[in-house]
Amino acid sequence: MIPTKTESKSAPPSSTHATAPVWASLVATFFGAGRLRPGPGTWGSAAAVLIWYGLSRWIALAWQWEALALLALLAIVVGIPAATRFARASQTKDPQSVVVDEVAGQWITLLAAPVTWKSLLVGFILFRGFDILKPPPVRQLERLPEGTGIVIDDVAAGLYALLVMTLLRHFGLLTQ
């Protein structure tokens, strides 16, 4: 059995452990959102939703999909090495305070959503649900090494949620 994210946690690193570089800590914890309790993953997802809501007000509707896709890609590309460095420093396979993976997955979820309170809420709930339940092959992706396993399983959960969001929009349940 693969341990879940919460089961794989260990005690905070002692003063004898190495610390992650500042850039890796900032990115991995999404500027501290991952240090909030309880439920750091939920705080990371909430931060992603709120940031996208704020940014979307400054981006033309025609460019919002591309802008959000670029943000998600940036979270993945920078998040994997940051999560790797942070996990190595904490000597934990998947530290609970690493939430850049939730940010990437949440932004992927919202790619097909109009920026309304209702679709942001539905996207938030769907992503958190898929992230917690981890249907196949999401759980298996956790086996990938280091930061790749930390981030890619949430990317897959985001893709599941994106599929549901796309279906909801197709059937007129999410509108502008």
Chimera marker file (.cmm) of the C-alpha trace (Angstrom):
<marker_set name="trace">
<marker id="1" x="0.000" y="0.000" z="0.000" r="1" g="1" b="0" radius="0.5"/>
<marker id="2" x="1.260" y="3.468" z="-0.879" r="1" g="1" b="0" radius="0.5"/>
<marker id="3" x="1.129" y="5.867" z="2.070" r="1" g="1" b="0" radius="0.5"/>
<marker id="4" x="-1.111" y="8.862" z="1.601" r="1" g="1" b="0" radius="0.5"/>
<marker id="5" x="0.307" y="12.343" z="1.768" r="1" g="1" b="0" radius="0.5"/>
<marker id="6" x="-0.671" y="12.701" z="5.416" r="1" g="1" b="0" radius="0.5"/>
<marker id="7" x="0.576" y="9.222" z="6.363" r="1" g="1" b="0" radius="0.5"/>
<marker id="8" x="4.027" y="9.859" z="4.877" r="1" g="1" b="0" radius="0.5"/>
<marker id="9" x="4.691" y="12.840" z="7.096" r="1" g="1" b="0" radius="0.5"/>
<marker id="10" x="7.418" y="12.801" z="9.667" r="1" g="1" b="0" radius="0.5"/>
<marker id="11" x="8.364" y="15.095" z="12.480" r="1" g="1" b="0" radius="0.5"/>
<marker id="12" x="9.654" y="18.538" z="11.517" r="1" g="1" b="0" radius="0.5"/>
<marker id="13" x="13.351" y="18.556" z="10.755" r="1" g="1" b="0" radius="0.5"/>
<marker id="14" x="15.644" y="19.090" z="13.710" r="1" g="1" b="0" radius="0.5"/>
<marker id="15" x="18.308" y="21.743" z="13.738" r="1" g="1" b="0" radius="0.5"/>
<marker id="16" x="20.830" y="19.156" z="12.477" r="1" g="1" b="0" radius="0.5"/>
<marker id="17" x="18.982" y="18.720" z="9.175" r="1" g="1" b="0" radius="0.5"/>
<marker id="18" x="19.832" y="20.785" z="6.141" r="1" g="1" b="0" radius="0.5"/>
<marker id="19" x="17.453" y="23.531" z="5.154" r="1" g="1" b="0" radius="0.5"/>
<marker id="20" x="16.092" y="24.018" z="1.671" r="1" g="1" b="0" radius="0.5"/>
<marker id="21" x="17.214" y="27.082" z="-0.266" r="1" g="1" b="0" radius="0.5"/>
<marker id="22" x="14.951" y="30.087" z="0.275" r="1" g="1" b="0" radius="0.5"/>
<marker id="23" x="13.655" y="29.986" z="-3.325" r="1" g="1" b="0" radius="0.5"/>
<marker id="24" x="12.712" y="26.301" z="-2.923" r="1" g="1" b="0" radius="0.5"/>
<marker id="25" x="10.948" y="26.941" z="0.399" r="1" g="1" b="0" radius="0.5"/>
<marker id="26" x="9.009" y="29.890" z="-1.019" r="1" g="1" b="0" radius="0.5"/>
<marker id="27" x="7.932" y="28.021" z="-4.151" r="1" g="1" b="0" radius="0.5"/>
<marker id="28" x="7.251" y="24.657" z="-2.472" r="1" g="1" b="0" radius="0.5"/>
<marker id="29" x="5.106" y="26.207" z="0.279" r="1" g="1" b="0" radius="0.5"/>
<marker id="30" x="3.606" y="28.667" z="-2.213" r="1" g="1" b="0" radius="0.5"/>
<marker id="31" x="4.909" y="31.664" z="-0.296" r="1" g="1" b="0" radius="0.5"/>
<marker id="32" x="3.908" y="30.234" z="3.062" r="1" g="1" b="0" radius="0.5"/>
<marker id="33" x="0.389" y="28.952" z="2.294" r="1" g="1" b="0" radius="0.5"/>
<marker id="34" x="1.635" y="25.429" z="2.989" r="1" g="1" b="0" radius="0.5"/>
<marker id="35" x="2.561" y="26.390" z="6.523" r="1" g="1" b="0" radius="0.5"/>
<marker id="36" x="-1.058" y="27.226" z="7.407" r="1" g="1" b="0" radius="0.5"/>
<marker id="37" x="-2.977" y="24.712" z="9.500" r="1" g="1" b="0" radius="0.5"/>
<marker id="38" x="-5.164" y="22.757" z="9.427" r="1" g="1" b="0" radius="0.5"/>
<marker id="39" x="-5.155" y="21.319" z="5.926" r="1" g="1" b="0" radius="0.5"/>
<marker id="40" x="-2.223" y="23.000" z="4.173" r="1" g="1" b="0" radius="0.5"/>
<marker id="41" x="-3.256" y="21.457" z="0.827" r="1" g="1" b="0" radius="0.5"/>
<marker id="42" x="-6.651" y="23.111" z="1.104" r="1" g="1" b="0" radius="0.5"/>
<marker id="43" x="-4.974" y="26.453" z="1.900" r="1" g="1" b="0" radius="0.5"/>
<marker id="44" x="-2.716" y="26.028" z="-1.152" r="1" g="1" b="0" radius="0.5"/>
<marker id="45" x="-5.725" y="25.342" z="-3.376" r="1" g="1" b="0" radius="0.5"/>
<marker id="46" x="-7.612" y="28.298" z="-1.908" r="1" g="1" b="0" radius="0.5"/>
<marker id="47" x="-4.628" y="30.569" z="-2.530" r="1" g="1" b="0" radius="0.5"/>
<marker id="48" x="-4.488" y="29.393" z="-6.161" r="1" g="1" b="0" radius="0.5"/>
<marker id="49" x="-8.195" y="30.124" z="-6.663" r="1" g="1" b="0" radius="0.5"/>
<marker id="50" x="-7.954" y="33.573" z="-5.076" r="1" g="1" b="0" radius="0.5"/>
<marker id="51" x="-4.843" y="34.503" z="-7.054" r="1" g="1" b="0" radius="0.5"/>
<marker id="52" x="-6.458" y="33.408" z="-10.304" r="1" g="1" b="0" radius="0.5"/>
<marker id="53" x="-9.619" y="35.358" z="-9.468" r="1" g="1" b="0" radius="0.5"/>
<marker id="54" x="-7.560" y="38.494" z="-8.854" r="1" g="1" b="0" radius="0.5"/>
<marker id="55" x="-5.321" y="38.079" z="-11.898" r="1" g="1" b="0" radius="0.5"/>
<marker id="56" x="-8.211" y="37.268" z="-14.227" r="1" g="1" b="0" radius="0.5"/>
<marker id="57" x="-9.623" y="40.750" z="-13.645" r="1" g="1" b="0" radius="0.5"/>
<marker id="58" x="-6.525" y="42.180" z="-15.357" r="1" g="1" b="0" radius="0.5"/>
<marker id="59" x="-6.395" y="39.727" z="-18.274" r="1" g="1" b="0" radius="0.5"/>
<marker id="60" x="-8.625" y="40.001" z="-21.337" r="1" g="1" b="0" radius="0.5"/>
<marker id="61" x="-11.175" y="37.183" z="-21.552" r="1" g="1" b="0" radius="0.5"/>
<marker id="62" x="-9.699" y="36.014" z="-24.859" r="1" g="1" b="0" radius="0.5"/>
<marker id="63" x="-6.301" y="35.414" z="-23.178" r="1" g="1" b="0" radius="0.5"/>
<marker id="64" x="-7.399" y="33.947" z="-19.860" r="1" g="1" b="0" radius="0.5"/>
<marker id="65" x="-7.085" y="30.292" z="-20.897" r="1" g="1" b="0" radius="0.5"/>
<marker id="66" x="-3.540" y="30.825" z="-22.178" r="1" g="1" b="0" radius="0.5"/>
<marker id="67" x="-2.537" y="32.852" z="-19.121" r="1" g="1" b="0" radius="0.5"/>
<marker id="68" x="-3.818" y="30.209" z="-16.703" r="1" g="1" b="0" radius="0.5"/>
<marker id="69" x="-2.202" y="27.394" z="-18.713" r="1" g="1" b="0" radius="0.5"/>
<marker id="70" x="1.094" y="29.291" z="-18.526" r="1" g="1" b="0" radius="0.5"/>
<marker id="71" x="0.719" y="29.748" z="-14.755" r="1" g="1" b="0" radius="0.5"/>
<marker id="72" x="-0.001" y="26.039" z="-14.290" r="1" g="1" b="0" radius="0.5"/>
<marker id="73" x="2.986" y="25.102" z="-16.442" r="1" g="1" b="0" radius="0.5"/>
<marker id="74" x="5.198" y="27.481" z="-14.466" r="1" g="1" b="0" radius="0.5"/>
<marker id="75" x="3.984" y="25.946" z="-11.182" r="1" g="1" b="0" radius="0.5"/>
<marker id="76" x="4.880" y="22.484" z="-12.513" r="1" g="1" b="0" radius="0.5"/>
<marker id="77" x="8.252" y="23.357" z="-14.037" r="1" g="1" b="0" radius="0.5"/>
<marker id="78" x="9.473" y="25.364" z="-11.046" r="1" g="1" b="0" radius="0.5"/>
<marker id="79" x="7.522" y="23.320" z="-8.494" r="1" g="1" b="0" radius="0.5"/>
<marker id="80" x="9.161" y="19.971" z="-9.231" r="1" g="1" b="0" radius="0.5"/>
<marker id="81" x="12.733" y="21.060" z="-8.416" r="1" g="1" b="0" radius="0.5"/>
<marker id="82" x="11.500" y="23.162" z="-5.473" r="1" g="1" b="0" radius="0.5"/>
<marker id="83" x="9.544" y="20.226" z="-4.035" r="1" g="1" b="0" radius="0.5"/>
<marker id="84" x="12.581" y="17.981" z="-4.548" r="1" g="1" b="0" radius="0.5"/>
<marker id="85" x="14.907" y="20.336" z="-2.670" r="1" g="1" b="0" radius="0.5"/>
<marker id="86" x="12.366" y="20.921" z="0.102" r="1" g="1" b="0" radius="0.5"/>
<marker id="87" x="11.659" y="17.197" z="0.555" r="1" g="1" b="0" radius="0.5"/>
<marker id="88" x="15.373" y="16.358" z="0.650" r="1" g="1" b="0" radius="0.5"/>
<marker id="89" x="16.006" y="19.059" z="3.247" r="1" g="1" b="0" radius="0.5"/>
<marker id="90" x="13.119" y="17.885" z="5.413" r="1" g="1" b="0" radius="0.5"/>
<marker id="91" x="14.058" y="14.232" z="4.893" r="1" g="1" b="0" radius="0.5"/>
<marker id="92" x="10.406" y="13.499" z="4.127" r="1" g="1" b="0" radius="0.5"/>
<marker id="93" x="9.089" y="11.825" z="0.973" r="1" g="1" b="0" radius="0.5"/>
<marker id="94" x="6.123" y="14.204" z="0.607" r="1" g="1" b="0" radius="0.5"/>
<marker id="95" x="6.158" y="17.032" z="3.170" r="1" g="1" b="0" radius="0.5"/>
<marker id="96" x="2.695" y="18.268" z="4.055" r="1" g="1" b="0" radius="0.5"/>
<marker id="97" x="3.784" y="21.909" z="3.737" r="1" g="1" b="0" radius="0.5"/>
<marker id="98" x="4.637" y="21.460" z="0.034" r="1" g="1" b="0" radius="0.5"/>
<marker id="99" x="1.551" y="22.843" z="-1.718" r="1" g="1" b="0" radius="0.5"/>
<marker id="100" x="2.866" y="24.037" z="-5.085" r="1" g="1" b="0" radius="0.5"/>
<marker id="101" x="1.447" y="20.736" z="-6.375" r="1" g="1" b="0" radius="0.5"/>
<marker id="102" x="-2.038" y="21.739" z="-5.229" r="1" g="1" b="0" radius="0.5"/>
<marker id="103" x="-1.584" y="25.126" z="-6.893" r="1" g="1" b="0" radius="0.5"/>
<marker id="104" x="-0.677" y="23.499" z="-10.241" r="1" g="1" b="0" radius="0.5"/>
<marker id="105" x="-3.552" y="21.009" z="-10.022" r="1" g="1" b="0" radius="0.5"/>
<marker id="106" x="-6.046" y="23.687" z="-9.018" r="1" g="1" b="0" radius="0.5"/>
<marker id="107" x="-5.054" y="25.925" z="-11.912" r="1" g="1" b="0" radius="0.5"/>
<marker id="108" x="-5.367" y="22.983" z="-14.330" r="1" g="1" b="0" radius="0.5"/>
<marker id="109" x="-8.858" y="22.339" z="-12.969" r="1" g="1" b="0" radius="0.5"/>
<marker id="110" x="-9.919" y="25.928" z="-13.669" r="1" g="1" b="0" radius="0.5"/>
<marker id="111" x="-8.733" y="25.981" z="-17.291" r="1" g="1" b="0" radius="0.5"/>
<marker id="112" x="-12.255" y="25.262" z="-18.603" r="1" g="1" b="0" radius="0.5"/>
<marker id="113" x="-14.084" y="27.373" z="-16.047" r="1" g="1" b="0" radius="0.5"/>
<marker id="114" x="-15.514" y="30.818" z="-16.480" r="1" g="1" b="0" radius="0.5"/>
<marker id="115" x="-14.242" y="33.065" z="-13.700" r="1" g="1" b="0" radius="0.5"/>
<marker id="116" x="-17.392" y="33.238" z="-11.602" r="1" g="1" b="0" radius="0.5"/>
<marker id="117" x="-17.775" y="32.507" z="-7.916" r="1" g="1" b="0" radius="0.5"/>
<marker id="118" x="-19.844" y="29.410" z="-8.709" r="1" g="1" b="0" radius="0.5"/>
<marker id="119" x="-17.359" y="27.818" z="-11.102" r="1" g="1" b="0" radius="0.5"/>
<marker id="120" x="-14.386" y="28.691" z="-8.899" r="1" g="1" b="0" radius="0.5"/>
<marker id="121" x="-16.139" y="27.034" z="-5.951" r="1" g="1" b="0" radius="0.5"/>
<marker id="122" x="-17.105" y="23.948" z="-7.989" r="1" g="1" b="0" radius="0.5"/>
<marker id="123" x="-13.560" y="23.691" z="-9.348" r="1" g="1" b="0" radius="0.5"/>
<marker id="124" x="-12.113" y="24.013" z="-5.856" r="1" g="1" b="0" radius="0.5"/>
<marker id="125" x="-14.370" y="21.256" z="-4.504" r="1" g="1" b="0" radius="0.5"/>
<marker id="126" x="-13.757" y="18.948" z="-7.476" r="1" g="1" b="0" radius="0.5"/>
<marker id="127" x="-9.994" y="19.317" z="-7.328" r="1" g="1" b="0" radius="0.5"/>
<marker id="128" x="-9.823" y="18.784" z="-3.568" r="1" g="1" b="0" radius="0.5"/>
<marker id="129" x="-12.040" y="15.708" z="-3.961" r="1" g="1" b="0" radius="0.5"/>
<marker id="130" x="-9.880" y="14.138" z="-6.673" r="1" g="1" b="0" radius="0.5"/>
<marker id="131" x="-6.710" y="15.089" z="-4.794" r="1" g="1" b="0" radius="0.5"/>
<marker id="132" x="-7.933" y="13.384" z="-1.628" r="1" g="1" b="0" radius="0.5"/>
<marker id="133" x="-9.507" y="10.303" z="-3.279" r="1" g="1" b="0" radius="0.5"/>
<marker id="134" x="-6.660" y="9.818" z="-5.792" r="1" g="1" b="0" radius="0.5"/>
<marker id="135" x="-8.419" y="7.544" z="-8.313" r="1" g="1" b="0" radius="0.5"/>
<marker id="136" x="-6.173" y="5.434" z="-10.571" r="1" g="1" b="0" radius="0.5"/>
<marker id="137" x="-3.641" y="6.279" z="-11.846" r="1" g="1" b="0" radius="0.5"/>
<marker id="138" x="-3.287" y="9.318" z="-9.559" r="1" g="1" b="0" radius="0.5"/>
<marker id="139" x="-2.146" y="7.318" z="-6.518" r="1" g="1" b="0" radius="0.5"/>
<marker id="140" x="0.366" y="5.360" z="-8.620" r="1" g="1" b="0" radius="0.5"/>
<marker id="141" x="1.964" y="8.607" z="-9.826" r="1" g="1" b="0" radius="0.5"/>
<marker id="142" x="3.054" y="9.303" z="-6.236" r="1" g="1" b="0" radius="0.5"/>
<marker id="143" x="5.666" y="6.571" z="-6.791" r="1" g="1" b="0" radius="0.5"/>
<marker id="144" x="7.579" y="8.761" z="-9.222" r="1" g="1" b="0" radius="0.5"/>
<marker id="145" x="10.836" y="10.019" z="-7.696" r="1" g="1" b="0" radius="0.5"/>
<marker id="146" x="11.063" y="13.065" z="-5.425" r="1" g="1" b="0" radius="0.5"/>
<marker id="147" x="9.445" y="16.300" z="-6.617" r="1" g="1" b="0" radius="0.5"/>
<marker id="148" x="8.088" y="14.643" z="-9.746" r="1" g="1" b="0" radius="0.5"/>
<marker id="149" x="5.939" y="12.289" z="-7.652" r="1" g="1" b="0" radius="0.5"/>
<marker id="150" x="4.926" y="15.099" z="-5.318" r="1" g="1" b="0" radius="0.5"/>
<marker id="151" x="3.703" y="17.340" z="-8.164" r="1" g="1" b="0" radius="0.5"/>
<marker id="152" x="2.524" y="15.023" z="-10.945" r="1" g="1" b="0" radius="0.5"/>
<marker id="153" x="-0.107" y="13.191" z="-8.901" r="1" g="1" b="0" radius="0.5"/>
<marker id="154" x="-1.835" y="16.539" z="-8.283" r="1" g="1" b="0" radius="0.5"/>
<marker id="155" x="-1.512" y="17.406" z="-11.968" r="1" g="1" b="0" radius="0.5"/>
<marker id="156" x="-3.400" y="14.172" z="-12.703" r="1" g="1" b="0" radius="0.5"/>
<marker id="157" x="-6.046" y="15.002" z="-10.068" r="1" g="1" b="0" radius="0.5"/>
<marker id="158" x="-6.373" y="18.407" z="-11.752" r="1" g="1" b="0" radius="0.5"/>
<marker id="159" x="-6.879" y="16.723" z="-15.129" r="1" g="1" b="0" radius="0.5"/>
<marker id="160" x="-9.704" y="14.594" z="-13.693" r="1" g="1" b="0" radius="0.5"/>
<marker id="161" x="-11.340" y="17.704" z="-12.243" r="1" g="1" b="0" radius="0.5"/>
<marker id="162" x="-10.786" y="19.561" z="-15.539" r="1" g="1" b="0" radius="0.5"/>
<marker id="163" x="-12.642" y="16.789" z="-17.363" r="1" g="1" b="0" radius="0.5"/>
<marker id="164" x="-15.614" y="17.140" z="-15.013" r="1" g="1" b="0" radius="0.5"/>
<marker id="165" x="-15.526" y="20.941" z="-15.307" r="1" g="1" b="0" radius="0.5"/>
<marker id="166" x="-15.522" y="20.623" z="-19.110" r="1" g="1" b="0" radius="0.5"/>
<marker id="167" x="-18.548" y="18.312" z="-18.972" r="1" g="1" b="0" radius="0.5"/>
<marker id="168" x="-20.378" y="20.682" z="-16.623" r="1" g="1" b="0" radius="0.5"/>
<marker id="169" x="-19.715" y="23.557" z="-19.004" r="1" g="1" b="0" radius="0.5"/>
<marker id="170" x="-20.725" y="21.482" z="-22.047" r="1" g="1" b="0" radius="0.5"/>
<marker id="171" x="-24.068" y="20.685" z="-20.448" r="1" g="1" b="0" radius="0.5"/>
<marker id="172" x="-24.647" y="24.341" z="-19.510" r="1" g="1" b="0" radius="0.5"/>
<marker id="173" x="-24.204" y="23.904" z="-15.773" r="1" g="1" b="0" radius="0.5"/>
<marker id="174" x="-21.321" y="26.385" z="-15.659" r="1" g="1" b="0" radius="0.5"/>
<marker id="175" x="-21.873" y="29.592" z="-17.567" r="1" g="1" b="0" radius="0.5"/>
<marker id="176" x="-20.304" y="33.039" z="-17.780" r="1" g="1" b="0" radius="0.5"/>
<link id1="1" id2="2" r="1" g="1" b="0" radius="0.2"/>
<link id1="2" id2="3" r="1" g="1" b="0" radius="0.2"/>
<link id1="3" id2="4" r="1" g="1" b="0" radius="0.2"/>
<link id1="4" id2="5" r="1" g="1" b="0" radius="0.2"/>
<link id1="5" id2="6" r="1" g="1" b="0" radius="0.2"/>
<link id1="6" id2="7" r="1" g="1" b="0" radius="0.2"/>
<link id1="7" id2="8" r="1" g="1" b="0" radius="0.2"/>
<link id1="8" id2="9" r="1" g="1" b="0" radius="0.2"/>
<link id1="9" id2="10" r="1" g="1" b="0" radius="0.2"/>
<link id1="10" id2="11" r="1" g="1" b="0" radius="0.2"/>
<link id1="11" id2="12" r="1" g="1" b="0" radius="0.2"/>
<link id1="12" id2="13" r="1" g="1" b="0" radius="0.2"/>
<link id1="13" id2="14" r="1" g="1" b="0" radius="0.2"/>
<link id1="14" id2="15" r="1" g="1" b="0" radius="0.2"/>
<link id1="15" id2="16" r="1" g="1" b="0" radius="0.2"/>
<link id1="16" id2="17" r="1" g="1" b="0" radius="0.2"/>
<link id1="17" id2="18" r="1" g="1" b="0" radius="0.2"/>
<link id1="18" id2="19" r="1" g="1" b="0" radius="0.2"/>
<link id1="19" id2="20" r="1" g="1" b="0" radius="0.2"/>
<link id1="20" id2="21" r="1" g="1" b="0" radius="0.2"/>
<link id1="21" id2="22" r="1" g="1" b="0" radius="0.2"/>
<link id1="22" id2="23" r="1" g="1" b="0" radius="0.2"/>
<link id1="23" id2="24" r="1" g="1" b="0" radius="0.2"/>
<link id1="24" id2="25" r="1" g="1" b="0" radius="0.2"/>
<link id1="25" id2="26" r="1" g="1" b="0" radius="0.2"/>
<link id1="26" id2="27" r="1" g="1" b="0" radius="0.2"/>
<link id1="27" id2="28" r="1" g="1" b="0" radius="0.2"/>
<link id1="28" id2="29" r="1" g="1" b="0" radius="0.2"/>
<link id1="29" id2="30" r="1" g="1" b="0" radius="0.2"/>
<link id1="30" id2="31" r="1" g="1" b="0" radius="0.2"/>
<link id1="31" id2="32" r="1" g="1" b="0" radius="0.2"/>
<link id1="32" id2="33" r="1" g="1" b="0" radius="0.2"/>
<link id1="33" id2="34" r="1" g="1" b="0" radius="0.2"/>
<link id1="34" id2="35" r="1" g="1" b="0" radius="0.2"/>
<link id1="35" id2="36" r="1" g="1" b="0" radius="0.2"/>
<link id1="36" id2="37" r="1" g="1" b="0" radius="0.2"/>
<link id1="37" id2="38" r="1" g="1" b="0" radius="0.2"/>
<link id1="38" id2="39" r="1" g="1" b="0" radius="0.2"/>
<link id1="39" id2="40" r="1" g="1" b="0" radius="0.2"/>
<link id1="40" id2="41" r="1" g="1" b="0" radius="0.2"/>
<link id1="41" id2="42" r="1" g="1" b="0" radius="0.2"/>
<link id1="42" id2="43" r="1" g="1" b="0" radius="0.2"/>
<link id1="43" id2="44" r="1" g="1" b="0" radius="0.2"/>
<link id1="44" id2="45" r="1" g="1" b="0" radius="0.2"/>
<link id1="45" id2="46" r="1" g="1" b="0" radius="0.2"/>
<link id1="46" id2="47" r="1" g="1" b="0" radius="0.2"/>
<link id1="47" id2="48" r="1" g="1" b="0" radius="0.2"/>
<link id1="48" id2="49" r="1" g="1" b="0" radius="0.2"/>
<link id1="49" id2="50" r="1" g="1" b="0" radius="0.2"/>
<link id1="50" id2="51" r="1" g="1" b="0" radius="0.2"/>
<link id1="51" id2="52" r="1" g="1" b="0" radius="0.2"/>
<link id1="52" id2="53" r="1" g="1" b="0" radius="0.2"/>
<link id1="53" id2="54" r="1" g="1" b="0" radius="0.2"/>
<link id1="54" id2="55" r="1" g="1" b="0" radius="0.2"/>
<link id1="55" id2="56" r="1" g="1" b="0" radius="0.2"/>
<link id1="56" id2="57" r="1" g="1" b="0" radius="0.2"/>
<link id1="57" id2="58" r="1" g="1" b="0" radius="0.2"/>
<link id1="58" id2="59" r="1" g="1" b="0" radius="0.2"/>
<link id1="59" id2="60" r="1" g="1" b="0" radius="0.2"/>
<link id1="60" id2="61" r="1" g="1" b="0" radius="0.2"/>
<link id1="61" id2="62" r="1" g="1" b="0" radius="0.2"/>
<link id1="62" id2="63" r="1" g="1" b="0" radius="0.2"/>
<link id1="63" id2="64" r="1" g="1" b="0" radius="0.2"/>
<link id1="64" id2="65" r="1" g="1" b="0" radius="0.2"/>
<link id1="65" id2="66" r="1" g="1" b="0" radius="0.2"/>
<link id1="66" id2="67" r="1" g="1" b="0" radius="0.2"/>
<link id1="67" id2="68" r="1" g="1" b="0" radius="0.2"/>
<link id1="68" id2="69" r="1" g="1" b="0" radius="0.2"/>
<link id1="69" id2="70" r="1" g="1" b="0" radius="0.2"/>
<link id1="70" id2="71" r="1" g="1" b="0" radius="0.2"/>
<link id1="71" id2="72" r="1" g="1" b="0" radius="0.2"/>
<link id1="72" id2="73" r="1" g="1" b="0" radius="0.2"/>
<link id1="73" id2="74" r="1" g="1" b="0" radius="0.2"/>
<link id1="74" id2="75" r="1" g="1" b="0" radius="0.2"/>
<link id1="75" id2="76" r="1" g="1" b="0" radius="0.2"/>
<link id1="76" id2="77" r="1" g="1" b="0" radius="0.2"/>
<link id1="77" id2="78" r="1" g="1" b="0" radius="0.2"/>
<link id1="78" id2="79" r="1" g="1" b="0" radius="0.2"/>
<link id1="79" id2="80" r="1" g="1" b="0" radius="0.2"/>
<link id1="80" id2="81" r="1" g="1" b="0" radius="0.2"/>
<link id1="81" id2="82" r="1" g="1" b="0" radius="0.2"/>
<link id1="82" id2="83" r="1" g="1" b="0" radius="0.2"/>
<link id1="83" id2="84" r="1" g="1" b="0" radius="0.2"/>
<link id1="84" id2="85" r="1" g="1" b="0" radius="0.2"/>
<link id1="85" id2="86" r="1" g="1" b="0" radius="0.2"/>
<link id1="86" id2="87" r="1" g="1" b="0" radius="0.2"/>
<link id1="87" id2="88" r="1" g="1" b="0" radius="0.2"/>
<link id1="88" id2="89" r="1" g="1" b="0" radius="0.2"/>
<link id1="89" id2="90" r="1" g="1" b="0" radius="0.2"/>
<link id1="90" id2="91" r="1" g="1" b="0" radius="0.2"/>
<link id1="91" id2="92" r="1" g="1" b="0" radius="0.2"/>
<link id1="92" id2="93" r="1" g="1" b="0" radius="0.2"/>
<link id1="93" id2="94" r="1" g="1" b="0" radius="0.2"/>
<link id1="94" id2="95" r="1" g="1" b="0" radius="0.2"/>
<link id1="95" id2="96" r="1" g="1" b="0" radius="0.2"/>
<link id1="96" id2="97" r="1" g="1" b="0" radius="0.2"/>
<link id1="97" id2="98" r="1" g="1" b="0" radius="0.2"/>
<link id1="98" id2="99" r="1" g="1" b="0" radius="0.2"/>
<link id1="99" id2="100" r="1" g="1" b="0" radius="0.2"/>
<link id1="100" id2="101" r="1" g="1" b="0" radius="0.2"/>
<link id1="101" id2="102" r="1" g="1" b="0" radius="0.2"/>
<link id1="102" id2="103" r="1" g="1" b="0" radius="0.2"/>
<link id1="103" id2="104" r="1" g="1" b="0" radius="0.2"/>
<link id1="104" id2="105" r="1" g="1" b="0" radius="0.2"/>
<link id1="105" id2="106" r="1" g="1" b="0" radius="0.2"/>
<link id1="106" id2="107" r="1" g="1" b="0" radius="0.2"/>
<link id1="107" id2="108" r="1" g="1" b="0" radius="0.2"/>
<link id1="108" id2="109" r="1" g="1" b="0" radius="0.2"/>
<link id1="109" id2="110" r="1" g="1" b="0" radius="0.2"/>
<link id1="110" id2="111" r="1" g="1" b="0" radius="0.2"/>
<link id1="111" id2="112" r="1" g="1" b="0" radius="0.2"/>
<link id1="112" id2="113" r="1" g="1" b="0" radius="0.2"/>
<link id1="113" id2="114" r="1" g="1" b="0" radius="0.2"/>
<link id1="114" id2="115" r="1" g="1" b="0" radius="0.2"/>
<link id1="115" id2="116" r="1" g="1" b="0" radius="0.2"/>
<link id1="116" id2="117" r="1" g="1" b="0" radius="0.2"/>
<link id1="117" id2="118" r="1" g="1" b="0" radius="0.2"/>
<link id1="118" id2="119" r="1" g="1" b="0" radius="0.2"/>
<link id1="119" id2="120" r="1" g="1" b="0" radius="0.2"/>
<link id1="120" id2="121" r="1" g="1" b="0" radius="0.2"/>
<link id1="121" id2="122" r="1" g="1" b="0" radius="0.2"/>
<link id1="122" id2="123" r="1" g="1" b="0" radius="0.2"/>
<link id1="123" id2="124" r="1" g="1" b="0" radius="0.2"/>
<link id1="124" id2="125" r="1" g="1" b="0" radius="0.2"/>
<link id1="125" id2="126" r="1" g="1" b="0" radius="0.2"/>
<link id1="126" id2="127" r="1" g="1" b="0" radius="0.2"/>
<link id1="127" id2="128" r="1" g="1" b="0" radius="0.2"/>
<link id1="128" id2="129" r="1" g="1" b="0" radius="0.2"/>
<link id1="129" id2="130" r="1" g="1" b="0" radius="0.2"/>
<link id1="130" id2="131" r="1" g="1" b="0" radius="0.2"/>
<link id1="131" id2="132" r="1" g="1" b="0" radius="0.2"/>
<link id1="132" id2="133" r="1" g="1" b="0" radius="0.2"/>
<link id1="133" id2="134" r="1" g="1" b="0" radius="0.2"/>
<link id1="134" id2="135" r="1" g="1" b="0" radius="0.2"/>
<link id1="135" id2="136" r="1" g="1" b="0" radius="0.2"/>
<link id1="136" id2="137" r="1" g="1" b="0" radius="0.2"/>
<link id1="137" id2="138" r="1" g="1" b="0" radius="0.2"/>
<link id1="138" id2="139" r="1" g="1" b="0" radius="0.2"/>
<link id1="139" id2="140" r="1" g="1" b="0" radius="0.2"/>
<link id1="140" id2="141" r="1" g="1" b="0" radius="0.2"/>
<link id1="141" id2="142" r="1" g="1" b="0" radius="0.2"/>
<link id1="142" id2="143" r="1" g="1" b="0" radius="0.2"/>
<link id1="143" id2="144" r="1" g="1" b="0" radius="0.2"/>
<link id1="144" id2="145" r="1" g="1" b="0" radius="0.2"/>
<link id1="145" id2="146" r="1" g="1" b="0" radius="0.2"/>
<link id1="146" id2="147" r="1" g="1" b="0" radius="0.2"/>
<link id1="147" id2="148" r="1" g="1" b="0" radius="0.2"/>
<link id1="148" id2="149" r="1" g="1" b="0" radius="0.2"/>
<link id1="149" id2="150" r="1" g="1" b="0" radius="0.2"/>
<link id1="150" id2="151" r="1" g="1" b="0" radius="0.2"/>
<link id1="151" id2="152" r="1" g="1" b="0" radius="0.2"/>
<link id1="152" id2="153" r="1" g="1" b="0" radius="0.2"/>
<link id1="153" id2="154" r="1" g="1" b="0" radius="0.2"/>
<link id1="154" id2="155" r="1" g="1" b="0" radius="0.2"/>
<link id1="155" id2="156" r="1" g="1" b="0" radius="0.2"/>
<link id1="156" id2="157" r="1" g="1" b="0" radius="0.2"/>
<link id1="157" id2="158" r="1" g="1" b="0" radius="0.2"/>
<link id1="158" id2="159" r="1" g="1" b="0" radius="0.2"/>
<link id1="159" id2="160" r="1" g="1" b="0" radius="0.2"/>
<link id1="160" id2="161" r="1" g="1" b="0" radius="0.2"/>
<link id1="161" id2="162" r="1" g="1" b="0" radius="0.2"/>
<link id1="162" id2="163" r="1" g="1" b="0" radius="0.2"/>
<link id1="163" id2="164" r="1" g="1" b="0" radius="0.2"/>
<link id1="164" id2="165" r="1" g="1" b="0" radius="0.2"/>
<link id1="165" id2="166" r="1" g="1" b="0" radius="0.2"/>
<link id1="166" id2="167" r="1" g="1" b="0" radius="0.2"/>
<link id1="167" id2="168" r="1" g="1" b="0" radius="0.2"/>
<link id1="168" id2="169" r="1" g="1" b="0" radius="0.2"/>
<link id1="169" id2="170" r="1" g="1" b="0" radius="0.2"/>
<link id1="170" id2="171" r="1" g="1" b="0" radius="0.2"/>
<link id1="171" id2="172" r="1" g="1" b="0" radius="0.2"/>
<link id1="172" id2="173" r="1" g="1" b="0" radius="0.2"/>
<link id1="173" id2="174" r="1" g="1" b="0" radius="0.2"/>
<link id1="174" id2="175" r="1" g="1" b="0" radius="0.2"/>
<link id1="175" id2="176" r="1" g="1" b="0" radius="0.2"/>
</marker_set>
